[in-house]
């Protein structure tokens, strides 16, 4: 169906006509969403609904016609979902639950946003995904051509847009048009290849830059609370939290906000892997680079603090520069000797033989290739496991599919060559390639059970973007 050019003089006054909504005309809703996204920086308080999910705000042409809350009963996964329910008499307009964030991490990439929707007697339930440049929109999809209508069970929906280099902010959310109700859960953003088709609904004419630049607004670096569980704490969990620590993030002032946000996400991931229900929030403004972590009582507080403040457990598999087996691996007694042999093509690292005596580990140096074969992000799992011949523990590692194929290809063309397991810049074990393989493999090194479990947890949960220091700790008074 052809569409006439929108009358911008009317639309910019945010008029939405009844016939437009009934036909789900695209541009009136687009411009309303732009307007409410711009308003969001000035006020984060809800317009017409109590207690929206943490980090989200409500908008739309008639937001007071809708109740938008967290639902802990109906959810796709986890503890909660977001619920949008029509509560008025006259079915005019739409209500949306939304966020805005900066496009810095996605410029020049094709990005897929997905979420799960469930509906009940809905005139129309839709996700939306919008790209804002300094002078107009560069991409938009609101499922106008595939809206969810009536009653339906949980189903995942994808919206995919190319993010131009000129994109400043990204807006997204879920909305109900007219009557009915819908639930949404488990939003996700991911970079995809060109084989995933774009779902952009804008025409080239609609994506043309406007003459006057729009008023710039400052939004968060990343979206938050995509599963609607943030800030959702049971009474039992609240009562269980008995102590806290305040962490100082080692970040330059210009990067403090971004690094703090990333560090909060990393700490949450570590606590989840540890099985500890902690509350992780900024202490003051994000650019203060301070984080407060409230925790339940645990048997070993020192261990929890150590895991919180260990910035990284960086694991790599590196090719060793050495004559192949049956010759022994080439080692060097001093770092100076190794550097002379390495020249400009290799990297010198310490080698602590994991199979030596635990009292006096033989220490030498080896030369490895600069580019790792695989590294931490390539891991699918890392688990502590006991060694059969002693009371020590090792760490069993498996690779994801892409890394396993890469390992398989490399070992197939490097039989009898040496390969090193490198942890935090030190080779912990070296072995030669007997046959082509893709894993699993292990790190051995006289680890106790706790050491192996902690190292496995750190490897699984990933590096933190900055160093951390505890600057305050204390008891939580009830």
N, C-alpha and C positions, 0 to 999 in steps of 0.2 A: 504494500500500500504506500503510495507516495505521500509525502508530508510537506505541507507548506512551510516556508521559512518562519520560525517563531517570532512573534511580536515582542521584542525585547523590552519595549517601553512598558508593556503590561506585566511581563514575567518578572522583571526586576522589582516590581512592587509586590511580588510574591502572591499574585492572584492565581488561584487554582480553580478552574471552572468545573462544575459537576460533570459535564459531558467528557472533559479531558480525563477525569479520574475513572469514569466508567469504561473508557476505551484504553486506559492505562497509557495515555500519551507520555512519551519519554521526557521531553525537554522541560515541561513545568516541574516535574518531580526533581529532575537534575538540578535545576536552578534553585529550588528550595533547599535541597541538600547542600549545595554550595553555600547558600546564605547561612544556614544553621551551623555549618562547619566553621565559617568565619566568626560567628557569634560565640563559638565554644570557648575561645581563648579568654574571653572576658568574664565568663561565668560558668563554673562547673556545677552549679546547683541544679537539681532537676526542675523541670518546668511544671509538670502537672501530675507527677507520680511519686510516691514515697519510695525511698530506699532502692534506687537502681543499683545494678552490680558495680562493685568498686572499679574505678577507672573508666566507666562508661557514662555517657550523658544522653538525655532524651531530647528529641527534636521532632520535626515534622510539620505539616500544615495545621494539624489539630492534635497536638500531643496530649491535651487534657482529656481527650476522648479515650485515652488508652492507659491501662495500668501496665507498667514495665518494671518487673521485679526479678529477684532471684527465686528459683523454684528448686527446693531440695527433695521434692517427691518425684517429679517427672524429669528425667535427665537421660542423655544418651550414654554418658559414662561418668565415673567419678562421683562427686558429691552434689553437683548442682547443674542447672541450665538457666538460661534467661527466658522469661515468659513475657510475651506481649499480648494483651487482651483488650478487645474493644469493650468499653464500659458505658457508652453514651446511648442516646436514643436515635439520633439521626446519623446515618453512615456517611459523613462527609470527611474527605481528606484521608490522611494517613499519619501514623506515628512510627517513629524509628528510634532504635537504640544504636548509638554510634560512637566511633572514636576517630581521632585524627592523629597522624604521626608523620615525622619527617621521612623523606624518600631517600636519604643519603645512601643507605645500604643496598638500594635496589636499582639505582639509575643504570640505564644501559642494559637491563636484563628483562627477560620475560618472567613474570611472576604470576603464580597461581594462588588465589585465595580460595579456601574451601571451608565449609562448615556443614553441620547436620541440622536439618529442619524437621519438625513434626507439627502438624496442623490439625485444627478441629473447627469445622464449619467456617472456614476462612474464605472471604471473598478473594483475597490474594495475599499470600505470604512470600516475601522475596528477600534475598540477600542483595547488597549493592557494594560496589568497589569503584572508587573514583580517583583519578590522578589530576592534581592541580599544579599548573605552572604559574609563573608570575603574571601571565597575561591570558589565562584561560585554561580550559580543561584539555588534557591530552589523551584521555581515555576514560571510558565509563561503561559499566555493565550493571544493570539492576534486575536481571532475569525477567525483563519485560516480555521476552518471547518464550518464556518457559516457567512462568509463575506457578507457585504451588497453590492449588485451590481445593476447597472442600476439606475433607478429613483424610489425613494420610499419616502413616507411621514414619519413624525416623529414616531419613535418606540423606546421603551426602551429595552436596552440590558444589560444582567448581566454577569459578570465574577467573579468567586468565587475561592479563593485559601486558602489553609491552610498555616499559617505563622509560620514556625518553630522558636524555641527559638534562633537559630543561625542567623536569618535574621537581617541584619544591616539597609538596606535601601529599600524603595519601589519606583518603577518607574511606571508611567502610562501615558496614553495619547490617542490621536486619530490620525489616519493616512489615507492618500489616496495613494493607489498604482496605478501607471499608470495615465490614463486620468480621467477627470471628476471633480466633486466637491462634497463636503459634508459639512454639518453643524452639530455641536455637542453642547449639552447644558445639564445643570443640572447634573453634576457628583455627585455621592454620595458614601461614604464608610460606611459600617455598619457591625457589628459583627453578625454572624448568627449561627444557630445550625447545628448539624451534619446531620439533615434531609435535608438540602440544599446541593445538590451534588456539588462536586468540578469540575471545568472546566479546570484543569491543563492539558496542552498539552505536557509537558515534560515527557520523559521516565525516568526510574530510572538511566539509563546510562548517560543521559544528566544532571541529578541532582547530579552526583558524584562530590565531592569536588576536586578542582584543587590542584596541588602540591604546587604552590607558591601562597601566599595570594595576593589579589588585593590591589592596593593603596587605603587607606581609604580616604573618602571625607566627609566633613561636609555639611549636608543638613538641611533644616528647620524641625521643629518638626512636623508640620502638613501641609497638602496641603492647597492651598489658591485659592480664586477666582474661585470656582467650578461652579458658574453660569455665569461667564464672565461679571459681572456687576461692579466689584471693579474698582475704578478709572474712571468709566464711569459717568460723571457728565454733565448735561445739562448747557447751558449758564445761564439759569434762576436760577438753583440751585447754581451755582458758585457766581452769583451776589447777591444771597440772603444771603450768609454767611457773617455775620458782626462781629462776635466775636469768641474768642477761649479760651480754658483753657488747661493748661498742667498739667497732673496728674502724681504723683509719685507713683509707684507700690511698695507696701510693700512686697518685696520678697528677699530671700537670694540670694547672688551673684550666687551660683551654679545653682539656679533654675530661674534666672531672665528672660532668653530668653523664656523658656517654659511658665512661668506664664504670661509674658507680652503678648504673642500670645493669650493665653486663655482669658486674660482680654479684649483685643481688640475685640475678638469675642463676649464676654459678653456685652460690652458697645454697640456694633452695634445692638445686639438683643434688648437691652433696648430702644435705640433711635427709632428703628423700631416700638416697641410696643407703644411708646409715640407719634409716627407720626411725628417725627422730622428728617429731611434729613441732618444728620451731616456727616462729613468726619473724620474718626478715623484712625490715622497712628502713627507708632512709632516716638518718638522725638529722632533722632540720631539712634544709633545702638540698636538692640533689647535688648542686655544685659545691656543697661543703665537704663532699667526699667522705662522709661518715655513715656507717651502717649500724643499726641496733638489731641484735639477734636475741629474742626471748626464747628460753628453752625449758623443757621439763627437767626434773631431777634425773640424773643418770649416775650410774655406778662409777664412771671414770670421766670426770669433767676435763681433766688434762688431755685425754685422748680427743674429745670433741673439739677442744680449743686448738689442738695441734692440726686436726683435719680442716678446721675453718681457716687457719692462717697459713697452711702450706699452699703456696701459689700454684705449683704445678708438679706433676709427675709425668714428665715428657718421655714417651717411649718411641723408639725407632728401631728398625732393622736396617743395618747398613752393610754394604759390600766392603770387605777388608782388602786392602791393597797388599797382596802377599803372593809368593809362589804357591801354586795349588798343592793340595795333598797328593802324594804321601809326605811331602816336606812339612815340617811343623809350621804353624802360623808365625809370620814374621813379627817379632816384638822388638822393642828398643828400651834400653835401660834408662835413658834420660829423655826429657822432652826436647832438648836441643838436638840430640842425635836424630830423633824422629822428624823434627822439622827440616833438618838438612836433607833427609831422604825424601820427604813429601814434596818439596818444591811448591809449585803453585796449584797443583792438580788435586792434592789430597788434603784431608783434615786430620790433625793429630788429636787423639783423645786418650785419657787414661784407661787402662785395662786392669780391672781387679778380678782375678781368677776366682770365680764363684765356687770352685771345687777345691780350693786350697784350704789350709787350716784356718778355722774361724779366728784363732788368736792372732795370727800374723798372715794376712792375706798378701800373696805375692802381688806387687804392684809394678806395672811396666806401662809401656805406651804402644799403641798401634796406629796405623794410618788407615782411614776409611774414606770411601768416596763421599763427596760433599752432598749429593742428593740421596736421601733415604729411599729404600725400596718401598717400605710402608712405614706409617707412623700412627700415633695415637688415634686420630679421627677415623682411621681405617679399621679399628677394632669393633667387633661385634659383641665380645664378652671378655671379661677378665675375672677369674675366680681363684681364690686360694685353695690349695689342695695339699694334703700331707704326702711326704715322701715315704716310700715303703721301707727304706733301709735305715732311716734315722727318725729323730723327733722333729726334724726341720720341715718347713713348708716351702712349696714352690708356687708360682703363679701361672696358671694355665690360660692361654690366650687363643682366641679364634678371630678370624678376619671376616669382614663383610665380603659380599660377592665380588665386587670390583677389585678389591685388594687381593683376595684369594687368587683371582685370575692373573693379576700382575705378579704375584709371588710364583705362581705356577709357571708362567712364561719365563721369568728370570732364572729360576732354578733349573729349568730345562736347558737353558743355554749357558749355564755356569756350573756344570758338574765338577766336583772336587775343589771348587773355589770356597773360600772361607766367608762366613757371614757372621756379623756380630749383633747381639741384642744389647742395645744402648739405652740406658735409663738415666735421665737427667745429665746427659753428656758424658757418662762413663760406661764403657763396655763391661757388662756384667757376665757375659758368657760368649764364647766363640766356638763355632763348629763348622765342619766342612760339609758341603752338599753331596750326600751319597746318591740321591736320586731325586727326580722331579717331585715337588710337593707343593701344596697350597695351605698347609697348616693342619691341625693346630700345632702350637709350639709352647714352650714354657720358659720361664725365668727361674733359675735356681741360684741361691746365694745365702744359705744358712739363715733363712728368714724364720722368725718365730711365727706362731699362728696369728697373733695380733698384727705383727709387721706385714705379713703377707695379705691379710684381710684389708688393712688400711691402704697398702699400696694398690691393691686391686680396685678398691673403691675410688682412689684418686685417679687411676688410669681410666676407669669407666666414666667418671663424672666430668673429666676434662679439666684443662688448665683454667685458672682464673686470669683475667686480663691484667692484673696488677698485684703488687705485694700488699699484704695486710698486716696491721699491727694492732694488738689489743690496747686501747687507751683507757678503758674503763670496764669494770665488771662489778656486779653486785646482786643482792637478793631482791626479788619482786615482792613488795608488800601488798598483802591482800586487804 
